[in-house]
Each structure stands twice: as C-alpha cells, then as structure tokens.
Amino acid sequence: MNLAKTSNPVPSKRARTKIVATVGPASVDKLQELLLAGVDVFRVNMAHGTREQHQTIVDSIRSLSKSLDIPVGILIDLAGPKIRLGELFADPIDCVVGTHYTFTTADEATCATELTTNYAPLIEELSVDDSVMLADGTVEMKVIEESETTVTCRVVEGGILRSRQGVNLPGVNLSVPALTVQDRDNAVWATSVDADFISLSFVRAPLELLELKALLEEQGSQAMVIAKVEKREAMQRLDEIVLASDAVMVARGDLGVEIDVAETPIAQKRIIQKCHDYSRPVIVATQMLDSMQHSTRPTRAEVTDVANAILDGADACMLSGETAIGTYPVETVRMMNRIMLNTEATLHDRKPITKALLEEGVQPVTSAIVYGAARVAEQLGAKLVVVATRTGNTARIKANQKDFIPTVGVSRDEKTLRQLCLYWGIIPLGGMPIGDGQELRNAVEQWGKQQGLLIRGDSIVFVTSSTFGPLGHDMVFVHEIED
C-alpha cells in the first residue's frame, strides 16, 4: 500500500455522511477535484448521454481511483419508465388555469392544445378525474373527458410547459414494468463494468427489485441494488421494499409529485427510519443545493435541508444537476461537506443506535461482537475502530450505529471497499495485510499516525475473526500505541 497516496483526502476533514455526486458535462473533467473535495460515490445517470459517454466516465473514475489509491464507488442509475412529453407544437406553452389540452396517441402534435407522450398506454390508462402532473408538478391538469384515442384535460394549476418534460400520474395504476427493456440492457452493461451500485427507478413492489437482483446474479455481479422510493405505491409497501433492497434512495423529485408535496418531509423521515430499522444505507436526493447550479452560495433553506437530512439519519446525500450541469460543481461538493461537518458536530452526544430490527446477512455472533466493540471503544476512549470485512456486512452493522469513533473498514476485496464508500462513518482502506494480526496492527497504526488520528498511548479496537469456527466475526482485541 502506498501510504503517501492514501494520505489525501484527510479523513478528519471529510464528513461521516457520504456524498454522492452525479457526473455530467460540468464535472466529467473535474473528477479528481470532486473526489478530493469530498465525493465518495459517483453517479452515472442512464437517462442522459450515450453508452460511449457512460463508458468513458466509468473508465475515468476507475483510473483516477487507482492512481490516487482511494476507493470510490460507482452508482449506475437506471432511468426506469419515466413518462415524458413529446415535442410541443409551440415550445414553450403557457398553460393558463381553465384551458383545455388534449393528449393524443398521434406521434406529433398538430396544434398548440395537443400533447403527446412517449408512453403509448397513457390514453387507455387514464380516467375522468385523474390528475396529470407535468414539469415536476408545477403544472396540474384534471381529466374531464376520454375517448379511444384522446384524453381531454383542464388546467387546474397553471405554469410553463416545455418539450420532453416529465409527466407524473399520481394514483394511476400503470402497466409499464419498473425494469424496462432499456433498463435491462443498461443493467447488463453495468455488470460488465463492475458497477458497485445499481439503482432502480419508480419501484412499486419488492418483486421488481428481486427481478433486478436475479438479472445481476445471472451476470455474476455483486452490485448492491438501490431502491428509489418515488411512488405512492412504494410508500404503501415500504417495509417490503426496504427489505428487498440493499440500500434505498429518497428520490424526492418524483416522490414530491406522486404524493402531496406537503407530505414529502414526513415521508423522508419515515423512509430513513425504516432503513435504520432494517440496517439499510439510505440516500437523500434531489435539489439539496439546487441554487448552486448558478450561484457560489446556497440558500439558507437548502443548508437547513441538508442539515435536516443528516439529523434525520441519512447515510448519504446526493447532488444531481448541481454537479452534472451546474456552474460550480466543486464548490458545491465543498459546501455540502462543510454543512455536513458542522451538523455532525452537534451529534456527538446523541445516543448510538443499539439494535436494528433485522440484520440480514450477518451472523448473530458478529452482530453482538460489533455492538460490543463499539461499547468497548467508547469506554476506553479509543481513537479508532477497525473492522475487517469480506462482504461489507459487518461494516454495515457498524455504520448503522452512527457513533463518532472513527472507523476504518479493511478488506481483501476491492469491490467491498468501494461499496463501503456508501456506509456512514466508514473509511475504506485498501492494501492492508488482513491475514496477519500483527502486520495489520502495524499497518493501521502507521496509517493512523500519518493521518494525525493516533499518537502514543491511544487505543485501537479491532473487530475480526478467529480461526476456530464458522461464527463470522467473533473476536475483539485492543491495541495500544506504544511509540
């Protein structure tokens, strides 16, 4: 391991809450600056760009991670069945309250009051009194008349419409599957580039997540599947969906349109709590620092929003347009890291989570050892906890405790190290001699001293396994720095 390379970025200057940043035209040439500013996971949005562009982004991230010797995760975000307007006859359209517009099955609009979409079954699946939300919910229409080829709507909330903007149909049972043909193709490609996380959009039922997991398993992929909660149906089956996922994203953009926008803050808190209950990492996303697309400073409301996500217990916060197309991507990441550090400073006295309802994939002995190790570290005033992990499950349990003793995750598996980038408070550290206890202690001690985390007399608590049986992690030992 090249310790000189791993000395940057400095762990003490990075928040425990992780940062997910979307890569786009504004950031594709600034990946190193973004990584050093605080990014832990880079998101590739499959709804935009070409396969060649996506491949270039993935190759660049992997090359950068290798050259800096810093693990960094890659999240491939499947677009899902996003319904969009077609080309408007007049672009843009100012939708005035009371005006009537007609959705048609035709390929093109023939007048300013005709609207087309990319979703062929729209006409047959809409009924009188259904709501149609457009342009992120800024325009609302009500269905007043239907026929075999058209649906007529009245504008009840006016605003500006542009071509290819999103269409949401809250409360309407759609026949389209969450995993589209295009998503399947993109998922197979994601396995070919060894993606660390793959997120599924517009999840409505746990079976959709299991279908994606089966596809990934066929391809030999160990990518974590992230459920994007952005439909009312998902909120109604939240426990099942959280349990079927490996991680969850609070996708507030579409969620805030599919449900009453006033319900969104409480929905966010409920989703985060369920993820804690079942020991799943949770990402809060959408418009977190949206004004920084065009400004070097966020609004006070945005700063409060990020802080509240952390106070709610989010494992990570995600930046979308801010880093994909914004003018100040690096400044935005630095600001988010700064807000996180200041907010986390208020949490030191918060009582750690002592037990999840379900710790799937973890031996009961391992679970007990991890919780016990945290208490030992707390009582000794240890400066560092080290978790040796093969699959990342042990580190996941440690992350779910949300305590403030710096924790290092070490593993032989590079993919596990990259996936640790999503876990709250876990510092992934590669190149460690896992098989030899003394060598591991020496290597961690050397690294900790270089980082300014350890001095003479400090204690390190290690969570690892003996060779006596199949009980998983069954050993805790304490190492004291002597010189």
Buried (B, 14 or more C-beta within 10 A) or exposed (E): BEBEEBBEBEBEEBBBBBBBBBBBEBBBEBBBBBBBBBBBBBBBBBEBBEEEBBBBBBEBBBEBBEEBBBBBBBBBBBBBBBBBBBEBBEEEBEBEEEBEBBBBBEEEBEEEBBBBBEBEEBBEBBEEEBBBBBBBBBBBBBBEEBEEEBBBBBBBBBBEBEBEBBBBBBEBEBEBBBBBEBBBEBBBBBBEBBBBBBBBBBBBBBBBBEBBBEBBEEEEBBBBBBBBBBBBBBBEBBEBBBBBBBBBBBBBBBBBBBBEEEBBBEBBBBBBBBBBBBBBBBBBBBBBBBBBBEBEEBEEEBBBBBBBBBBBBBBBBBBBBBBBBBEBBBBBBBBBBBBBBBBBEEBEEEEBBEEBEEBEBBBEBBBBBBBEBBBBBBEBEBBBBBBBBBBBBBBBBBBBBBBBBBBBBBBBBBBBBBBBBBBBBBBBBBBBBBEEBEEBBEBBBEBBBBBEBBEEEBBBBBBBBEEEEEBBBBBBBEBEBEE
